């Protein structure tokens, strides 16, 4: 069962892009290029996966996405687990810029066996991304480092390697491995159990989680371009928690180290002028 706060947040997150989609005209195919014209892409994703990180229970959730580029620039390939970014610098072919993301939370509403354990609040994080294309438009190497904006919930570093393959005029396929690292603050917030919490819970023992490698995984996606304004993407994201993230009783006793998410995203692009 999903907590009421998280349910409302997820519904709002899924609904927000759709509200914007209804309020803008379709992308013009014959508009003239200009320095003050931009293409904005808004998306809404529906996902089915673990109710919280380490959970064995599955639930539905929603997630917004956002991208923008100057009119006339070709859209850049991206994976479904990329966070929202904007490239500011090109350093020897390496694109660097800010990135923002969303972290899910957990509470006893998600799983009654979490009673007595501290809740994890959903949060926004921000940081820096860098990516490089060893083979242009095909092979991409990407890294993101993000810190929460409030609450001191810790630092994450995610590493991506993706192969992109067009199939015909409308399909784009992508696949690649993942690796995620976290500092001590993140690991303690999500996977540690204090002695007091263990006594209150009665289901788990005390556990101290340290920073390090958090998970390894693989992401696959298929994107179909319906028109210049519309596209649909289906994807699967699998991660295997490792180290202290897997050894934590929150995962090993109450949940599962195998974390799989399936999802579908509807994207709509439109032109705006400044």
C-alpha positions in Angstrom: 0.0 0.0 0.0 1.3 3.5 -0.9 1.2 6.3 1.6 -1.3 9.0 1.0 1.4 11.7 0.7 3.3 9.7 -1.9 0.2 8.7 -3.7 -0.8 12.3 -4.1 2.7 13.3 -5.1 2.8 10.5 -7.7 -0.5 11.5 -9.2 0.5 15.1 -9.3 3.8 14.2 -10.9 2.1 12.2 -13.6 -0.6 14.8 -14.2 1.6 17.9 -14.4 3.0 17.2 -17.8 -0.4 16.3 -19.2 -1.8 19.7 -18.0 0.9 21.5 -19.9 0.4 19.3 -23.0 -3.3 20.3 -23.3 -2.4 24.0 -23.0 0.1 24.2 -25.9 -0.3 23.9 -29.7 1.3 21.0 -31.6 4.9 21.3 -32.8 5.0 23.2 -36.1 6.9 21.3 -38.8 7.5 24.3 -41.0 8.4 27.0 -38.4 11.5 29.1 -39.2 14.6 28.8 -37.2 15.4 31.6 -34.8 17.7 32.2 -31.8 14.8 32.9 -29.6 12.8 29.7 -30.6 13.0 26.6 -28.5 11.6 23.1 -28.7 10.2 21.9 -25.3 9.4 18.2 -24.7 7.2 17.3 -21.8 6.5 13.7 -20.8 4.6 11.6 -18.3 5.6 8.1 -17.3 3.6 5.3 -15.7 5.8 2.8 -13.9 5.3 -0.5 -12.1 8.0 -1.5 -9.7 9.2 -1.7 -6.0 7.2 0.5 -3.6 10.5 1.8 -2.2 14.2 1.0 -2.6 14.8 -2.5 -1.4 11.1 -3.4 -1.3 9.6 -6.8 -2.5 6.2 -5.2 -2.9 5.2 -3.7 -6.3 3.1 -0.7 -7.0 2.2 1.8 -9.7 3.7 5.3 -9.7 4.0 8.3 -12.0 7.0 10.4 -13.1 7.3 13.6 -15.1 10.1 14.3 -17.6 11.3 17.5 -19.3 13.7 18.5 -22.0 14.4 21.5 -24.2 16.6 22.5 -27.1 17.1 25.3 -29.5 14.9 25.1 -32.6 16.9 23.5 -35.4 19.0 21.4 -33.1 18.6 17.7 -33.5 17.2 15.9 -30.5 19.8 14.1 -28.5 19.4 10.4 -27.6 18.7 9.7 -24.0 17.9 6.7 -21.7 14.7 6.5 -19.6 16.7 6.7 -16.4 18.6 9.9 -17.3 17.7 12.7 -15.0 16.8 16.2 -16.2 19.9 18.0 -17.5 21.2 20.8 -19.6 24.7 20.8 -21.2 26.5 24.1 -20.5 30.1 23.2 -21.6 31.8 21.0 -24.1 35.2 20.1 -22.9 37.1 18.1 -25.4 33.9 16.4 -26.6 32.6 15.9 -23.1 29.3 17.5 -22.4 29.0 18.9 -18.9 26.2 20.7 -17.1 23.7 20.7 -14.2 21.3 17.8 -13.5 18.3 17.5 -11.2 16.4 14.4 -10.1 13.8 13.0 -7.8 14.2 10.5 -5.0 11.4 8.3 -3.7 10.6 7.7 -0.1 9.1 5.1 2.2 7.0 4.7 5.3 5.0 2.1 7.2 2.1 2.9 4.8 4.2 1.1 2.1 4.8 -2.0 4.2 3.4 -2.7 7.6 6.6 -4.5 8.6 8.4 -1.1 8.4 6.6 -0.1 11.7 9.2 1.1 14.1 11.7 2.1 11.4 12.3 5.7 10.4 10.6 7.0 7.3 12.5 8.2 4.2 11.0 11.4 2.7 10.9 11.9 -1.0 13.3 14.5 -2.1 14.8 16.5 -5.0 18.5 16.3 -5.7 20.8 18.3 -7.9 24.3 18.1 -9.2 26.5 17.7 -12.2 26.4 15.3 -15.2 29.1 14.6 -17.8 28.7 12.5 -20.9 30.8 11.5 -23.9 30.1 9.7 -27.2 33.0 7.4 -28.2 30.9 6.5 -31.2 28.6 9.4 -32.2 24.9 8.7 -31.9 25.6 5.1 -30.9 27.8 4.6 -27.9 27.4 6.9 -24.9 29.2 7.1 -21.5 27.5 9.1 -18.9 28.0 10.0 -15.2 25.7 11.9 -12.7 26.6 13.1 -9.2 23.6 14.4 -7.2 23.1 15.7 -3.7 19.7 16.2 -2.0 18.4 19.8 -1.9 17.2 19.5 1.7 17.4 17.0 4.6 21.0 15.9 4.2 19.9 12.6 2.7 23.2 12.0 1.0 25.1 11.9 -2.3 24.6 9.5 -5.2 26.9 8.8 -8.2 25.3 7.0 -11.2 27.3 5.6 -14.1 25.7 4.7 -17.4 26.9 3.0 -20.6 24.4 2.9 -23.5 24.2 1.7 -27.1 21.6 3.4 -29.3 20.4 1.7 -32.4 17.8 3.2 -34.9 15.6 0.6 -36.4 13.9 2.1 -39.5 12.6 5.6 -39.6 10.6 5.6 -36.4 12.1 3.2 -33.9 15.1 3.8 -31.6 16.4 0.9 -29.4 18.8 1.4 -26.5 20.4 -0.8 -23.9 23.2 -0.7 -21.4 24.6 -1.5 -17.9 24.4 0.7 -14.8 26.3 1.2 -11.6 25.3 3.3 -8.6 27.4 4.4 -5.7 26.3 6.2 -2.5 27.9 7.9 0.4 27.4 7.0 4.1 24.6 9.5 4.6 22.5 8.0 1.8 23.2 4.5 2.9 22.4 5.2 6.6 19.2 7.0 5.6 17.9 4.2 3.4 19.4 1.0 4.8 20.6 1.4 8.4 18.6 0.3 11.4 19.4 1.7 14.9 19.2 -0.5 18.0 16.2 1.5 19.2 14.5 1.0 15.8 15.2 -2.8 15.9 13.7 -3.0 19.4 10.6 -1.2 18.3 10.3 -3.2 15.1 10.7 -6.7 16.3 11.2 -7.8 12.7 14.8 -6.8 12.0 18.1 -6.5 13.9 20.3 -3.4 14.2 22.4 -2.7 11.2 25.0 0.0 10.3 25.2 0.8 6.6 28.4 2.4 5.1 29.0 4.2 1.8 30.2 2.4 -1.3 28.8 0.5 -4.3 25.0 0.4 -4.0 23.7 -1.4 -7.1 24.5 -2.7 -10.5 21.9 -3.2 -13.3 20.8 -2.9 -16.9 18.3 -0.7 -18.7 16.6 -1.4 -22.1 14.2 0.8 -24.0 12.4 1.1 -27.3 11.1 4.5 -28.5 8.6 4.9 -31.3 8.2 8.3 -33.0 4.5 8.8 -33.9 5.0 12.3 -35.4 7.4 15.3 -34.9 5.3 16.2 -31.9 4.6 12.8 -30.3 6.6 9.8 -29.2 6.1 6.7 -27.0 8.8 4.8 -25.1 8.6 1.5 -23.3 11.4 0.4 -21.0 12.7 -1.9 -18.3 15.1 -1.0 -15.6 16.7 -3.7 -13.5 19.0 -3.1 -10.6 20.5 -5.6 -8.1 21.3 -4.1 -4.7 24.8 -5.1 -3.5 27.0 -4.6 -0.5 25.4 -3.0 2.6 22.3 -2.1 0.5 21.7 -5.9 0.0 22.9 -7.0 3.4 20.6 -4.6 5.3 17.7 -6.4 7.0 15.4 -3.9 5.3 16.3 -5.6 2.0 17.3 -9.1 3.1 14.6 -9.7 5.7 11.7 -7.5 4.6 12.4 -6.9 0.9 14.4 -8.0 -2.1 17.8 -7.1 -3.6 16.2 -7.5 -7.1 14.7 -4.3 -8.1 12.8 -4.3 -11.5 10.8 -1.4 -13.0 8.8 -1.5 -16.2 7.4 1.7 -17.6 5.9 3.5 -20.5 6.4 7.2 -21.3 4.3 9.5 -23.6 6.2 12.6 -24.8 4.9 15.7 -26.5 7.1 18.4 -28.1 6.1 21.9 -28.9 7.7 25.2 -30.0 7.9 28.3 -27.8 9.2 31.7 -28.5 11.1 34.1 -26.2 
